[in-house]
Amino acid sequence: MDIRTLDDQLTVSAQLLPTDVAQLAARGVKHIVCNRPDGEGADQPAYAELQLAAEAAGMQAHYLPVVAGKVSDAEARVFGHLLEAIEGQVHAYCRTGMRSTTLWALSSAASGRPPADIVRRGRDAGYDMSSVVARVAGQGAGHGGLVLAEYDVVVVGAGAGGIACASSLMSRDSSLSVAIIDPADIHYYQPGWTFVGAGIFKPATTARTMASLIPRGVDWIKAAVAAFDPAHNSVVLEGCRVIRYERLVVAAGLKLDWDAIPGLSETLGRNGVTSNYRFDLAPYTWELVQQLKGGRALFTQPPMPIKCAGAPQKALYLSADYWLRQKRLHNIEVEFYNAGAVLFGVPDYVPALMNYVQRYDAKLHFSHRLLRIDGEARSAVFEATDSDGNTREVEREFDMIHVVPPQTAPDFIRASGLVDAAGWVDVDQTTLRHKHFANIWALGDVMNAPNAKTAAAARMQAPIVASNLLVDSGKARGVAHYNGYGSCPLTVERGKIVLAEFGYGGKLLPSMPVWLLDGRKPTRAAWFLKERLLPFIYWKAMLRGKEWLAKPVIGEG
């Protein structure tokens, strides 16, 4: 029997047999609810048989039959009232568990459970409740006007990719009705946080108000998305309000899963535990670097994919460079714990990086994943995996540790029907169009194309998505193709950068001639680009639809 958990009180399953009741009793179930009418299938035991078995096991049975595909609000209310009235664990069943889950979803929505939580719990149990959430919103719309608006294009996410794509759309066709959905008040230039953690940038230079960046002519819907209903071209917001679209762009970024490492959330920002992956923690990194006179400094990198794969080691290089310049490095043990098997995924850049690893006498530990951390004891535990797949735990004490958390797509994305098996939005890697829904595109960190998740990648992807969306609507010709371009400026010391630029398969894709800037070597020119030019390009060009060095490559449509 396959038992699925929906919440602390309720589990569901497909059709029960009388012989299954003992297993439920052993799990502490006190009530069984039958949501399947008698006589639906030739192999279906009658409710009376289950009732007798339940009573014999000391449980109470309830018969609330629902016709397949016709779950009504009234039936959901009865189901909800039953759950409220009885005490103890409840197990509901029907032919597949779908009707029972739908009853739970509708009654939960009526009692105020957040739509995103309903969709997530349903998906975790193997049932897609996004259309049920959309149904609740749609019913409300008939009475409360909850369908807020309809747009030619809706962009979910106002990060680098979302704003850049909306700007590229408006620069091509200002007659479009476009909306961006995002609840955040502040937009961050996240590539600058590495420099904040090294005392080079002030934190304030990496933040702007969201309102100041929304493109002219674009509506900003300041709300969180609860679910997608692609069958009805709808996005459901928290509170069951609906936005409808002709075409959808998903640019929701990713989730930093700090809680995936036990002990980490409780000690971040103190006890020597920091991360440049958070705006408020990057200054603490610089504080720790300046204060450390001796001891052990650890730097971690989680399993891929992550945002900016070079950032974990950038923190190491800039910290060690400071200690070297301050003549402290000989008193500090620098160690890099990487869950992956290589220093950097594109081999052409590794020799230059290894020169700096040796300069800083940094110890490399590959296939070491951070398991847990004890800030008070200043101790970190890693899982080390050998070449045969055997694992062991390694514990290291630290005076300072820079942690990069595991990263996933946001919960509301992973709970949607838009994702692949790994939980990322499923797109064609060249057109960035969804593989199953023809009027949906995705870009940036949230989608599953095998490129580096960097702001530079989003800068290239935004005009490609904008162009292809207009081709699909008949307003442009020629399909644009994305070659996987991404850029990672690896800051190996203050004043020099190894500028990694590459595409799919690790193919080198330099923006400038080698004689002008050879990205495989540390150069001051690349540092000038990172420190002075890239922030300007980000704020003044990328987010405003000016596609400097980012014009789409048009292929045969």
C-alpha positions in Angstrom: 0.0 0.0 0.0 1.4 3.4 -1.1 0.5 5.9 1.7 1.0 9.6 0.9 1.1 12.3 3.6 -0.7 15.6 3.0 -0.4 17.2 6.5 0.0 16.3 10.1 -3.5 14.8 10.3 -4.2 13.3 6.9 -2.8 10.7 4.7 -4.3 9.4 1.4 -3.9 6.4 -0.9 -5.5 4.6 -3.8 -8.1 1.9 -3.2 -7.7 0.1 0.1 -8.2 -3.6 0.7 -9.5 -5.0 4.0 -6.1 -6.5 4.5 -4.5 -3.0 4.5 -6.4 -1.9 7.6 -4.0 -3.5 10.0 -1.1 -1.6 8.5 -3.0 1.7 9.0 -3.8 0.8 12.5 -0.1 0.2 13.2 0.6 3.7 11.9 -1.8 5.1 14.5 -4.7 5.9 12.1 -8.0 6.3 14.0 -10.3 7.2 11.1 -10.7 5.9 7.5 -12.6 8.0 5.0 -13.9 6.4 1.8 -14.3 8.9 -1.1 -15.0 6.3 -3.8 -18.6 5.3 -4.6 -19.3 1.6 -4.5 -19.4 -0.2 -7.8 -16.9 1.9 -9.7 -14.7 -1.1 -10.6 -15.1 -4.9 -10.8 -12.1 -5.4 -8.5 -13.3 -2.9 -5.9 -14.2 -4.1 -2.4 -17.5 -2.6 -1.0 -17.3 0.1 1.6 -19.1 -2.2 4.1 -16.1 -4.6 3.9 -13.7 -1.9 4.8 -16.0 -0.6 7.5 -16.0 -4.0 9.2 -12.3 -4.4 9.0 -11.8 -0.8 10.4 -14.1 -1.5 13.3 -12.4 -4.8 14.1 -9.1 -2.8 14.3 -10.6 -0.2 16.6 -11.0 2.5 14.0 -14.0 4.4 12.8 -15.0 4.5 9.1 -16.7 7.3 7.2 -18.4 7.2 3.8 -18.1 10.4 1.7 -18.4 9.2 -1.9 -17.4 11.6 -4.7 -17.9 11.0 -8.5 -14.6 11.1 -10.3 -13.9 14.5 -11.9 -16.9 16.1 -10.1 -15.6 17.2 -6.7 -18.0 19.9 -5.6 -17.4 22.7 -3.1 -20.2 21.3 -1.0 -18.5 17.9 -0.8 -15.2 19.7 0.1 -16.9 21.6 2.9 -18.3 18.3 4.3 -14.9 16.7 4.1 -13.3 19.7 5.9 -15.9 19.7 8.6 -15.3 16.0 9.2 -11.6 16.6 9.6 -12.3 19.4 12.1 -14.8 17.4 14.1 -12.7 14.2 14.6 -9.5 13.7 16.6 -6.5 11.6 15.7 -4.9 10.5 12.4 -7.1 10.2 9.4 -6.6 8.2 6.2 -8.7 8.9 3.1 -8.8 6.9 -0.1 -10.5 6.7 -3.5 -9.4 5.0 -6.8 -6.0 6.8 -7.0 -6.0 9.2 -4.1 -6.7 12.2 -6.4 -10.3 12.8 -5.3 -9.3 12.6 -1.6 -6.4 15.1 -2.2 -8.7 17.4 -4.1 -11.2 17.4 -1.3 -8.4 18.3 1.1 -7.0 21.0 -1.2 -10.4 22.7 -1.6 -11.2 22.5 2.1 -7.7 23.7 3.0 -8.0 26.7 0.7 -11.4 27.6 2.3 -9.9 27.5 5.8 -7.0 29.8 4.8 -4.1 27.5 4.0 -1.7 29.4 1.6 -2.1 28.3 -2.0 1.6 27.7 -2.4 1.6 25.4 0.6 -1.4 23.4 -0.9 0.4 23.0 -4.2 3.7 22.0 -2.6 2.2 19.5 -0.3 0.1 18.0 -3.1 3.0 17.7 -5.4 5.2 16.1 -2.7 2.5 13.5 -2.3 2.4 13.0 -6.1 -0.8 15.0 -6.9 -0.9 18.2 -9.0 -3.2 20.7 -7.2 -2.3 23.8 -9.3 -5.5 23.6 -11.2 -7.5 23.2 -8.0 -5.9 26.4 -6.6 -6.7 28.1 -9.9 -10.3 26.9 -9.6 -10.6 28.5 -6.2 -9.3 31.7 -7.6 -11.5 31.5 -10.6 -14.6 31.0 -8.5 -13.7 34.0 -6.4 -13.3 36.0 -9.5 -16.9 35.6 -10.4 -17.9 37.2 -7.2 -15.0 39.3 -6.0 -13.2 40.4 -9.1 -10.1 38.4 -8.3 -9.0 38.1 -11.9 -6.8 41.2 -11.6 -5.8 41.7 -15.2 -4.9 40.1 -18.6 -1.6 40.8 -20.4 0.1 40.0 -23.6 3.2 39.0 -21.6 3.6 38.2 -17.9 7.1 37.9 -16.5 7.5 36.1 -13.2 10.5 37.4 -11.3 12.1 40.9 -11.3 15.7 39.8 -10.9 18.3 40.5 -13.5 16.8 38.2 -16.2 13.1 39.2 -15.6 13.7 43.0 -15.8 16.2 42.7 -18.7 13.7 40.6 -20.7 10.8 43.0 -20.0 13.0 45.9 -21.1 14.1 44.1 -24.2 10.4 43.4 -25.1 9.4 47.0 -24.6 12.4 48.2 -26.7 11.1 46.0 -29.5 7.4 46.7 -29.2 6.2 49.3 -26.8 2.5 48.5 -27.7 2.7 45.3 -25.7 0.9 45.0 -22.4 3.5 43.6 -20.0 3.5 42.9 -16.3 6.3 41.8 -13.9 5.3 39.8 -10.8 7.6 40.1 -7.8 7.0 40.9 -4.1 10.5 42.3 -3.4 11.0 46.0 -2.6 14.8 45.9 -3.3 16.7 44.7 -6.4 20.3 43.6 -5.8 23.4 43.5 -8.0 24.5 40.2 -6.6 27.8 39.9 -8.6 29.0 42.8 -6.5 28.7 40.9 -3.2 32.1 39.2 -3.7 33.7 42.7 -3.7 31.7 43.7 -0.6 33.1 40.7 1.2 36.6 41.9 0.2 36.1 45.5 1.3 36.2 46.8 -2.3 32.5 47.7 -2.8 30.2 49.3 -0.2 27.0 47.3 0.3 24.7 50.2 -0.7 26.2 50.3 -4.2 24.7 46.8 -4.9 21.1 47.7 -4.1 18.4 49.8 -5.8 14.7 50.2 -5.1 12.7 47.9 -7.3 10.3 50.7 -8.3 13.2 52.6 -9.8 14.1 49.7 -12.1 10.7 48.5 -13.5 10.7 49.4 -17.2 8.5 52.3 -18.3 5.2 51.0 -19.6 5.4 47.8 -17.6 3.1 47.1 -14.7 4.6 45.9 -11.5 2.4 43.4 -9.6 3.9 43.4 -6.1 2.8 39.9 -5.0 4.1 36.4 -4.6 3.1 33.6 -7.0 1.3 30.6 -5.5 0.8 28.4 -8.6 0.7 28.2 -12.4 -2.3 27.1 -14.4 -0.8 26.8 -17.9 -3.9 25.0 -19.2 -5.8 28.2 -18.6 -2.9 30.6 -19.3 -3.0 31.8 -15.7 -0.7 32.7 -12.8 -2.3 32.4 -9.4 -1.1 34.8 -6.8 -1.2 34.3 -3.0 -4.6 35.2 -1.9 -6.0 33.3 -4.9 -5.9 36.3 -7.3 -5.4 35.5 -10.9 -3.3 37.1 -13.7 -4.0 35.8 -17.2 -1.5 36.0 -20.1 -1.1 35.3 -23.7 2.6 34.4 -23.2 4.6 33.8 -20.0 8.2 34.3 -19.1 9.5 32.5 -16.0 12.6 34.2 -14.5 12.1 33.4 -10.8 15.8 32.9 -9.9 16.7 30.2 -7.4 16.4 29.4 -3.7 19.4 29.5 -1.3 18.6 26.5 0.9 20.4 27.5 4.2 18.3 25.1 6.2 19.6 22.1 4.2 22.7 22.3 6.4 21.8 21.6 10.0 23.1 24.2 12.4 23.9 26.8 9.7 20.9 29.1 10.0 21.3 29.4 13.7 24.9 30.6 13.5 25.1 32.7 10.3 26.6 36.1 10.9 28.3 35.1 14.1 30.8 32.6 15.5 33.0 33.2 12.4 30.3 31.8 10.0 29.6 33.9 7.0 28.7 33.9 3.3 28.9 36.4 0.4 25.7 34.9 -1.0 23.7 37.2 1.3 23.6 40.9 1.2 23.6 41.3 4.9 26.4 38.8 5.5 29.0 40.0 2.9 30.2 42.8 5.2 30.7 40.3 8.0 33.0 38.3 5.6 35.2 41.4 5.3 35.1 42.0 9.0 36.3 38.4 9.7 39.0 38.6 7.0 40.4 41.8 8.6 40.2 40.4 12.1 41.8 37.0 11.5 45.5 37.0 12.5 46.0 33.2 12.6 44.1 29.9 12.7 42.1 28.0 10.1 39.8 29.5 7.4 37.5 27.1 5.6 35.7 27.8 2.3 32.9 25.5 1.0 31.2 24.8 -2.3 28.0 22.7 -2.5 26.9 20.3 -5.2 26.1 21.9 -8.6 24.1 23.7 -9.9 24.7 26.9 -8.0 24.6 30.6 -8.8 28.0 31.7 -10.1 30.1 28.5 -9.7 33.3 30.5 -9.3 32.1 32.6 -6.4 33.0 30.1 -3.6 36.6 30.2 -4.6 36.6 33.9 -5.3 36.0 34.4 -1.6 39.1 32.3 -0.9 41.4 34.1 -3.3 40.5 37.6 -2.2 40.7 36.7 1.5 44.0 34.9 1.1 45.4 37.8 -1.0 44.6 40.2 1.8 46.3 37.9 4.4 49.3 37.6 2.1 49.6 41.4 1.7 49.3 41.8 5.5 52.0 39.2 6.1 49.6 36.9 8.0 49.1 34.1 5.6 51.9 32.0 7.0 49.8 31.8 10.3 46.6 30.9 8.6 45.6 27.5 7.2 43.4 28.0 4.1 41.2 25.0 3.0 38.7 24.7 0.2 36.0 22.0 0.5 34.3 21.3 -2.8 31.4 18.9 -3.2 32.5 18.5 -6.8 35.5 16.7 -8.3 37.3 19.6 -10.0 38.4 23.1 -9.2 36.5 24.6 -12.2 34.4 23.0 -14.8 36.2 24.4 -17.8 39.7 23.0 -17.9 41.2 25.9 -19.9 41.0 28.1 -16.8 42.3 25.6 -14.2 46.1 26.1 -14.7 45.9 29.9 -13.9 43.7 29.1 -10.9 46.1 26.4 -9.6 48.9 28.9 -9.6 47.0 30.9 -7.1 46.0 27.9 -5.1 49.7 27.2 -4.7 50.6 30.9 -4.1 48.2 30.9 -1.1 49.1 27.4 0.0 45.4 26.5 0.0 44.5 22.8 0.6 42.0 21.5 -1.8 39.5 18.8 -0.7 37.3 17.5 -3.6 34.2 15.4 -3.1 33.6 16.9 0.3 30.1 18.1 1.0 29.2 20.1 4.1 26.8 18.1 6.2 26.3 20.2 9.4 27.9 22.9 11.4 28.2 23.8 15.1 28.9 27.5 15.4 29.4 27.5 19.1 32.0 24.8 18.9 33.4 26.3 15.6 33.2 22.9 14.0 32.1 21.7 10.5 31.4 18.2 9.4 31.8 17.1 5.8 30.9 14.0 3.9 33.9 12.8 2.0 33.3 10.4 -1.0 36.2 8.3 -2.4 36.6 7.1 -6.0 34.6 4.0 -5.3 31.7 5.9 -3.9 32.4 5.1 -0.2 31.7 7.9 2.2 33.0 8.9 5.6 32.6 11.9 7.8 35.4 14.5 8.3 35.2 17.0 11.1 37.2 20.2 11.0 37.5 23.0 13.5 37.6 26.6 12.1 38.3 30.2 13.1 36.4 31.4 10.1 34.2 29.6 7.5 32.7 30.9 4.3 29.7 28.8 3.5 27.8 28.5 0.2 24.4 26.8 0.7 22.8 24.2 -1.6 20.6 25.8 -4.2 17.3 24.7 -5.8 14.5 26.3 -7.8 12.0 28.2 -5.6 9.4 26.1 -3.9 6.5 27.4 -6.0 8.4 26.5 -9.1 9.3 23.0 -8.0 5.7 22.4 -7.0 4.5 23.4 -10.5 4.0 21.4 -13.6 6.6 23.4 -15.5 9.7 21.5 -14.2 11.9 18.5 -15.1 12.7 15.7 -12.8 15.4 17.8 -11.0 12.9 20.6 -10.3 14.1 23.2 -12.9 11.9 24.8 -15.5 12.1 22.5 -18.6 13.2 24.4 -21.7 14.8 23.9 -25.0 18.4 24.9 -24.4 18.7 26.9 -27.7 15.4 28.7 -27.9 14.6 28.8 -24.2 11.1 27.9 -25.0 9.3 25.4 -22.7 9.3 21.9 -24.0 5.7 21.2 -23.3 3.9 24.6 -23.2 4.5 26.6 -26.4 3.6 30.0 -25.0 6.0 29.8 -22.0 9.7 30.7 -21.9 12.2 30.8 -19.1 15.6 32.3 -18.5 18.2 32.9 -15.8 18.9 30.6 -12.8 15.5 29.0 -12.7 15.7 27.0 -16.0 17.4 23.7 -16.8 19.6 24.6 -19.8 23.1 23.3 -18.9 24.8 26.7 -18.8 26.5 28.6 -16.0 24.0 30.4 -13.7 25.4 33.9 -13.9 24.2 37.4 -14.6 26.2 37.4 -17.8 24.2 34.4 -19.0 20.9 36.2 -18.2 22.2 39.3 -20.1 22.5 37.1 -23.2 19.3 35.2 -22.6 17.0 38.1 -22.1 17.0 39.5 -25.7 16.8 36.0 -27.0 13.6 35.2 -25.1 12.2 38.7 -26.1 13.0 38.1 -29.7 11.6 34.6 -29.9 8.5 35.6 -28.0 7.8 38.2 -30.7 8.5 35.7 -33.4 5.9 33.4 -31.9 3.4 36.2 -31.9 4.0 37.0 -35.5 5.7 40.4 -34.8 9.2 39.4 -35.8 11.0 36.9 -38.0 13.8 34.4 -37.4 14.3 32.4 -34.3 17.2 33.4 -32.0 19.6 30.8 -30.6 21.4 30.7 -27.3 24.8 29.1 -27.3 25.1 28.7 -23.6 27.2 31.8 -23.0 28.1 32.6 -19.4 30.9 34.6 -17.8 32.6 34.2 -14.5 35.2 36.8 -13.6 37.4 34.8 -11.2 39.0 37.4 -8.9 42.3 35.7 -8.0 43.9 38.7 -6.3 43.0 42.3 -5.7 43.7 43.9 -9.1 43.7 40.8 -11.3 41.0 38.5 -12.7 40.9 35.3 -14.8 37.9 36.1 -17.0 36.2 32.8 -17.8 33.8 33.1 -20.8 32.4 29.9 -22.1 29.3 28.2 -23.5 27.7 24.8 -23.8 30.2 21.9 -23.5 32.9 24.2 -22.1 33.5 25.9 -25.4 35.5 29.1 -25.0 33.5 32.2 -26.1 35.7 35.2 -25.4 34.1 38.6 -26.0 37.3 40.2 -27.0 40.3 39.2 -29.1 43.0 37.2 -27.2 45.6 39.9 -28.0 43.4 42.4 -26.2 42.3 40.3 -23.3 43.3 36.6 -22.8 40.7 35.3 -20.2 42.9 32.3 -19.4 45.4 34.5 -17.7 45.0 36.9 -14.8 44.9 40.5 -16.1 44.3 44.0 -14.8 42.1 44.7 -17.8 39.7 42.0 -16.7 39.7 43.6 -13.2 38.9 47.0 -14.7 36.0 45.4 -16.5 34.7 43.8 -13.4 35.2 46.7 -11.0 34.2 49.6 -13.3 32.4 48.6 -16.4 30.2 45.6 -15.5 28.2 47.4 -12.8 27.6 50.3 -15.2 26.5 47.9 -18.0 24.2 46.1 -15.5 22.4 49.2 -14.2 22.5 51.4 -17.3 22.3 48.9 -20.2 21.1 45.4 -19.3 18.2 46.4 -17.1 17.2 49.1 -19.6 17.0 47.0 -22.8 20.2 48.2 -24.3 21.8 45.0 -25.7 25.5 46.0 -25.8 27.4 42.9 -26.9 24.2 40.9 -26.4 22.3 41.1 -29.7 20.5 37.8 -30.4 21.9 35.5 -33.0 19.1 34.8 -35.5 19.0 31.4 -37.1 16.5 29.8 -39.4 13.0 30.0 -37.8 
